Amino acid sequence: MKRLSLALAALLTSFDSFAASGGSPAAQWNNAFARDMLQKLGEEHRGENFAFSPFSIVTAFGMTYGGARGETAAQMEGVFRFDGGAQVHSELAAWAAAVKEAATGEGIQFRLANRAWLQRDWPVREEFLRVLQEQYDAPAARADFATQPETERVRINDWVYEQTMERIADLLPTGSIDGLTRFVLVNALYFKGQWKFPFTKTKTGEPFYVSEDETVPVAMMYGYLWVAHVATGLAEAIALPVKNSSCCLVIVRPNPGKTVEEVLTSVADGDFPLAVAEWNVSPEGTDVYLPRFRLETEVELKKVLQRMGVVDAFDAGLADFTGIYLGPEPELHLTDAFHKTFVEVNETGLEASGATAAVGGVTSVPPVFEVNRPFLFFVMEDSTGSILFGGQVTRPEDPGGSQGEPSRDRLLRLALSEGVGQRTFTVELVCDTNVKDKLILQASSDLSKWENIEFTVNTAETLSGNRSRFNLVGEIPPSGGDALFFRVRVALPEE
């Protein structure tokens, strides 16, 4: 039984203009899928926090669609709204390029990375590889899944961790890659920006009404801000613009007496207007109160997509991926699909992107907009009208008011030596330049007992953002077995 794995990582940190929606075919596909998935996730996570990135999921399955044929391809067309044919890939490529160009300005970090890993010596159609490279900028790397599945899993996870600026770790869980894996497709999306109009105050211990019977204390941010606004009989929404970017964060708050579940259904049905370009923008500011929050969520993507209609792709007896490989592979199918999302909203910025919808009603901007009960959020990219991220917050989790830098014990990920079987090793890693002299290298043969080992550090490459690529070189300790794992930690100052 041959296998395909699909992995997606999406990251949002924070985010000028409210531009007109482009409404490209790919943006429309993305937004329709986003509404459908929002409905499914709302049903599965009633009363819970969740986040997802339709942009990331649509991009990854666009790559997968390039190898699908027959009913497998038809089901993807139905769920993702693809028109069918080769133009799907060119439309998705043009859309992704437009989003990236519009979203990226001075001070904005935007990363969109695609990558494919193929089993070594596995025959793959040149046409499929050409689509990946030319339309998705997804280079294909050869991997040894057959004999080194765990090594390759760590390798892929490290790539995702680096592409998402150390926000999304362990995208592929233990056991997700095995000797029968033949192909892994990965999409990683990262966005970080500062508010055009920052929040100026934060008060902790403010009540947030999870329900009529329960409140929780939150850190409530305040700012006198210039925002776009829309209101219906069901809910109100504002859009907070990001500096030097076409992105904004949309917050949708239910009206008194209405529930977040009712609002979610309205958005999913396309009844609530998300076209920010058509909202009202007043020359007067608004007192905005918004809880500081952070979400780190993992979606059971395979389960959700099967419910939405992508069924054959995950069935060994029905999947048709004959557009990928040369030769007989009768049971090649998707064994799973993984999706993680990180979203943080604080006083200085957020991570998000855009969407397009019909306007239901426009009113004057309110003098006060307070969010003290469950709400929906969307990150919109206005020039294309695309929803990049979306989710629901029912119980805000406070990130602590910082810029949310990674904790020190996660600065560096587990790395595997390429010199297994030799007495010397080299471990390559990427981390903050200023921790070079604080690194601790440990080795283990079974991932349970670790011992410190001596090493030297060589700077291989200086990167942007005060980061560097280092090579750690040393000798394998006598206790080292044939398969040796390394992990790197940062020495913490004494309390």
N, C-alpha and C positions, 0 to 999 in steps of 0.2 A: 504494500500500500504506500504509494508515493504521496508526498505532502507538500503543500504550500503554506507558508505562514504570512500573515499580514499584520503589520504593527504600525501604530500611529501615535505620535506624541504631539501635544499641542500646549502652548504656553502663552499666557497673557500676563503682562506686568502692569502698565498703564498707558494715556494718550493725549486742523485749525478750521477749518472752514466747514460749512454745511453745503457741500457742492450738490449739483443735480445728479440724480441717479442715472447710470448709463443703461442698465437693463439689458446687458449682453445675454445671449442664450445661456452661457455657463453660469452667470450670476443668477439667472432665473432658476436654473436647475438646482443650484446650491441652496437658494432660499426656500424653494419648494421642499427639498429634502430636509432642510433645517426645521421647517414647521412640522413635518411629519414625525421627525425624530423627537422633537420637543414634546409632542403629544405622547409618544410611547414612553419616554423617560419620565414624564410627569405621572403617568399611570403606575410605573414601577417604583418611583421614588416619592410617592405622596407624603407630604410633610417633611421631606428631607432636602438637604442641600445637594445640588448636582451641577455639573458644568460639562460642556462638550464643545468641540470645534467642527462644525459642518465643513468648513473650508478644508481642514486636514483630512477628514474622512472621504469627502468627494474626490480630493486629489489622489489619495491612495487607491481608491477603487476605480478611478479613471485609469491608473496604470494597470490594475488587475483586469479591467475590461478589455485592455489591449490584447490579452491572450485568451479571452473567453469566446466561445462560439455557441451556436445553436440556442437552446432554451436557457442555458446558463447566462449567455449574453442578454437574452431577451428579458430575463428577470432583473438583471442589473439595470437595463434601460427603463424598466417600469419603476423601480424604486428610486433611482437617481435621476430620472427624467431625461436621460441621454437620448438624443435624436436618433442615434444609430449611425454606424459607418465611421470612416476614418476621420471625418471632420470633427468628431467629438474631441479628439486629442488636440487638434489645432485650436479649437474654441477654448478648451481648458487651459492651454498654454498661454494664449493671448490674455485670457482673464487673469491668470495668476501674475503675469508680467505687469498688467495694468494696476492690479491691487498693490503690488510691491512698489511700483513707481510712485503711486499716489500717496501711499501710506508712509513712505520714507522721506524724512527731511532732516535738517540739522538736529542733532541730539536724539534721534529716533533709532532704536535698534530693531531691525526687522530681519528675521532669518526664515527662509523657506528652503528646506533641503529635502531632496528625495534620494533614495539609494536602493539598489537591488543587490542581493547576495544570492549567488547560484552555486549549486553543488559542483565541485571541481570535476571536470571531464563530462559533465552532463550536457548533452547536445541541445542547444537552444536555437530557435529560429532567428536569423539575422534581422528579419523584419520587426520582430518584437523588441530586440535590443535597440534597433534604430529608433523605434517609437519612444522607448524609455529615455534614450539619450537626447534626441532632438526635440521632443515635445515636453518632457518633464525634467530635463537636465538631471537625469538619474543614472549615473554611471553604474555599471554592473561589476561587482567584485566577486571573484571566485572564493568559495569557502569549502571547508572539509567537514560538512555536516555528518558524513557517513562514519568517520572515526573520531572526530573531535567536536561533538555537538555542544558540550558545555563551554568549551573554549570559544566557539563561534557565537554562542549566546551572549557571553560576557563582552565579546568584541562589538557586537551590534549595540548592546546596551550602553557601552562606553561612548560609541558614536552619537547616540541619541542624547546622552548626558551632556556631551560637549556642545552639540548643536543647540540645545535648549539652555545654554548657560548654566548648567548644573542644577536645573530645576526638576527635570524628570529623570528619575533613577529607576533602574530595573524594570524597564518597559516590558521586556519579555520575562515572564516568571520562570522559575526553575521547572524543568520538565517540558517546557513549551517547544524546545528544539530537540530532536532526537535523530537517530541514524537514518530515518526514512525521510527526513526533511530534504527537499530539493530546491526550494526557492523561498526567499524572504523579501518582501517589499516593505519599505519604511518611509514614512513622511514625518518630518519634524517641523513645527512652526513655532516661532518665537517672536513676540512683540513687546516692546517696552518703550514708554514715553512719559512725559510729564504733562500735567494739566496746563491748558492755556490760561485758565483762571484757577489758581490753587486754593485749596481750603486753608483757612487762616487759624482756626482754633479746633481743639478736640477736648471733649469733656467725657471722662470715663464714668462708668456706673449709671449711664442713662438707661431707662427701661425700653426694651424691645418686646413687643407683644407677639409672642409665638402663637398664642391662641387667646381666646377670651379668658381662659383660666390660668394662663402661664405667661410670665414675663422673665426675661433674662437680661442681665446688665451688659451693655455694649459700650464701646468707645465711639461716641457720636461726633463726627466731623462737622464743622460749620464753615460756610463761606458765602459771601455776597457775590453771586456769580451771574454771568450773562449766559443764558442757556436757550436752546430751542425747546418748544413745549407743545404737547398735544393732549387733548382730553376727550373722553367719550363718557357715556353714562355708566360705564363699567370701571374705567381706570384713568389715571393720568400718567404722563411720561415726560421726562426731560432728557436732553442729550448734553452730556458734558464733553466739550471738545478737547482734543489733545493738541499740544503745542507743536507747530511745524509738521502737521500730519493731517490727512483727510479722515482720520479715524475719530470716533467718539464713543463714549459709553452711554448707552441708553438704559435708564432705570424706569421700570414700569411698576407703579404702585396702585394696588386696588383701591377703589373708592370705599368710603365707610359703608359697611354692610355687605360688601362683596368679598370674595375669597380669591386667593392667588390661583386656586384651581380653576375658577371661572375665567380669570384673565388668561391663564395659560391656554385654555380651550379656544378662547377668542383669537389669540395670536396664532395658534396652530391652524385654525380655520381660515386665516387670512382676513378676519374682520377688523382686528385692531391695526391701525396704521403705523407701520414702522419706517415709512419713507421720510427720513429726517429732513431732507431738502424741501419738503412741502409743509413742514411745521412752521409755527409762528415763532419769530425771534424778536423780542421786544428790546427797545433801546434802554429800558430800565432793567436793573438787576433783580435777582431773586434770592431770598434767604434760603439756602439749601442746607438741610440736615441729612447726612447720610452715614450709616454705620461703617466703620472700617472693617474690612473682612478679607479673608483668604480662603480659597477652596483648593483642595487637592483631591480630585476624584478619578476613579477608574470605572469605565463603562464596560459592561459585558457585551461587547459589540457584536459578537457572533449571535448571541441570543436575541438582541434587539433587531438585527438585520434579518434574521430568520422570521421573526414576527412580522416584519415589514414586507417580506416576499422574496428575499435572497435566500433560496432554499437549496437549489441544486449545487451551487458552488461549494457547499460544505458537505456534500454527500458523495462518498467514494464511488458509488454505483451510478451516479447521475451527472456528476460534474464533467464539463467539456472545456478543457483548457488546451485544446489542440493547437491554438494559436501561439503557444509558448514553446513547446518542445518538438524535437525531431525524433521520430521513432515511436515505438509502442510504450505508452505509459497509461494503461487503461484506468488506473485508480488515482490519478493525480487530482487532488482537490484541496480546498482550503480547510485546514484542520482547526484554525481559530483566527480571531481578529482581536487585536488589543488596542485600546485607546485610553490614554491618560491625559488629563488636563489640569493645569495649574493656573489659578487666577488670583491676583492680589490687587486690592484697591486700598490706597492709603492717601495721606494728605497731599503728597506730591505728584502721584500719578497712578496709572492703571494699565492693564493689558486688555485689548478688545478689538472688535472690527464690525463691519456694517451689513445692512440688509435693505430690501425694497418691498414695499407693500402699499396698497391703496389707502388714501387718507379717508378716515371715517368722520373726522370733525376737527376743527381748529378753534381754539379759544385764546383769549389773552393770557399772557404769562402770569402765573399766580405770584403774589408777593412773598409767599412762604411755601416751600415744598419740603415736607418732613417725611422721612422714611423710617417709621418705627414699627412696622409689621411686615410679614413676608412679602417678597417682591421678586420680579423677574429682572434679568439684566441681559443686554446684548452688546457686543462690540461690533460696531458698524464701520465699513469703509464706504464713504459717501459717494465718491466719484463713480464707482461701479454699482453701488446699491447692494453691497454684499454683506451678509451676516458671517462674520469670522468666528465669533464665539457666542455662546448663549448659555443660560442656566437659570437656576432658581435658588434663592437664599431664604430659608425659613428660620435659621438659627445662626446668626453671624459668628464666625470664628475669628477672633481678633489676632492679626499678625504681629501686634506689638508696637506699631507706630514707626518702625524703621523702614528702610528701603527694602527690607526683606532679603538681605544677603544670605547665601547658603550657610548653614551651620558648619563649623570648622571640621567636624568629623565626616562631612560629606563633600568637602572640597575636592577630594581625589577618590576616584573609583577603583574598585578591585581590578587589577591587571594581571594577565598571565604572561609568564616568561616565554619568549620565542626561542629560548635556548634550552628547552627541556632535553635532558639526556646529556648535557654538557655540564662542566663544573663552573662555568661563568654564565651570567645572564645579563640581559638588558631589559629594563622596564621603561616604557615610554608613557609619559603622562602630560596633561595640560592643566595648569593651575595658576593662581595668582603669583606674580613674580616675587612679591615681598615675603612669601613663605618658604623660599628656597632653603634658607638656613634652619628652618624649623621642622623639616620633614623627618618622619620616622618610618622606616621600611620594615615590614614584618613578613615572614614567610610561613606557609603551612602546607602540609601534604594532604590534609583531609578537611580543611575549612573549619576545624573545631579548635585546635590548639595552634597558637601563633607564637613565634619567637622573633625578637629583634635581630636584624642582621646588619652588618656593616656595608657601606656602599659609598660611591662617589657620585656627584651630580654634575652633569654637563648640560649647558644650555644649548639646545639644538636650534631653537628659533624663537625670536621675540615677536609676540603677537600684539594685536590691538587690545585696548582696554586693560592695560597693565597686567597682561597675561603672557606666559611663556610656555614653550614646549621643552620639557626636560627629558634627558635620558639618565636613568639611574643604573649604574653599572656596579657589579660586585660578584662575589663567589657564592655558590650554593652551599649552605651549611651541611655538615656531615649527616645531619638527620633528614636532609631533603630526599624525597623519593623520586620516582620517575616522573610523576606529575606534581609540579610545585606551583602553588598559588602565592601571589604577592598581594599585599594591601599597603597603602601608603596613608599615613595619618599626619596630622599637624599637631606639634607639641603645644599644649595650652599653657598660658602663664599660670604660675602658682597663685592661689587665692590669697 
